[in-house]
Amino acid sequence: MPARCDAVGQLSYPMVRMTLSNLITRVGSEIGVSEWFEMTQSVIDSYARATGDLQWIHVDVERAARESPFKSNDGTGFTVAHGFLTLSLLSQWMDSTVVITDRGAGINAGFNKIRFIGPVLVGSRIRARFALVSTEAIPGGAKLIWKVRVEREGQSRPVLTAEWLTRAVTAFVPALRASRSPSVSST
């Protein structure tokens, strides 16, 4: 996938737009790379409040500066993002990176495998790489399996890897629509 340089000389990848049938022909290849996302303390704090996971390593900047195992060259510690926060960014990254032009809906069907490999320190920039592993036709669309690699800027080892199961629905099959519609009586 060709990259381009943005205004400050950083590599940037274009949004990929294609039909589902064109996407299916690309099985086995990298389809898209998201833009960089800066992990701020504000994002970490918002996630912590929303989930109730207020562990100090995530939200207590002063304690992390003293006790965190994740340190800068001068010995100052950092807070780290929740692994599930990083994982939760996949939907946003996918939607802003790969556009299936004839998709009516996208469905998250789960994961075969998730590995949290390294920490995402506050202030880090991270992004996702999406490779299409396999597809299977289903009525009105396809099941897609993605190999996802989340990388931290300046680090060769990923912070997260996953095998993500999604469905792309291009047409609503009448039988599916009828089974989900509430009954309406004409009497």
Phi, psi and omega in degrees: 000126182287135176258161175228162177267137177274190186298335180254015175084010177276143175294136180226143181249137181286156173294138180262127180236125178198162176284163178300318180296325176290321179300317182301329179288351183257015178306136179093001181235160174287130183262320183201159177231127182287168171286161177291146177235127178272125180274101181265163176296326178299318178296315180299315180297318179297316179297317180300315179295318182295326185259347183079007179267088186257027180305140186304324183300340179263321194242346183259092185299317182293316179293320179298323178301326181271317195245349183297139175286351182261103191240154173276178180299332180272004177091000178282133180274161181236153166284161179231151177288151173295142176301319181290335173296312178301315179300321183294343179284347184302317181299315178298314180297316180299313182297331180266358184245315183239116179248117174270107193295334180256016179280130174270329180203150174243137183235130174278117183257359176120199183222143169274328186204136174223134175227125172266104191267324183212165182284151170251102182286148175304139182089350178289155170249131182231158176207167182243147173245132184242120175243135180275118184272312182200165177221156175216128179292139173227161179304122177080012180169216182206149168272135181235137173244126184247139167264121183244136177231118176260125183242150176258134182305132178083007182232132182280329181278136179291159175266340181206140169229149181206152167249110192253132179257124177227168173230137174250121180254120181258337179215140177272117181288130183309320181296322178291318180297316182296322182289342181257351181276141176293148178290139177234125179266141179268002180270000000 
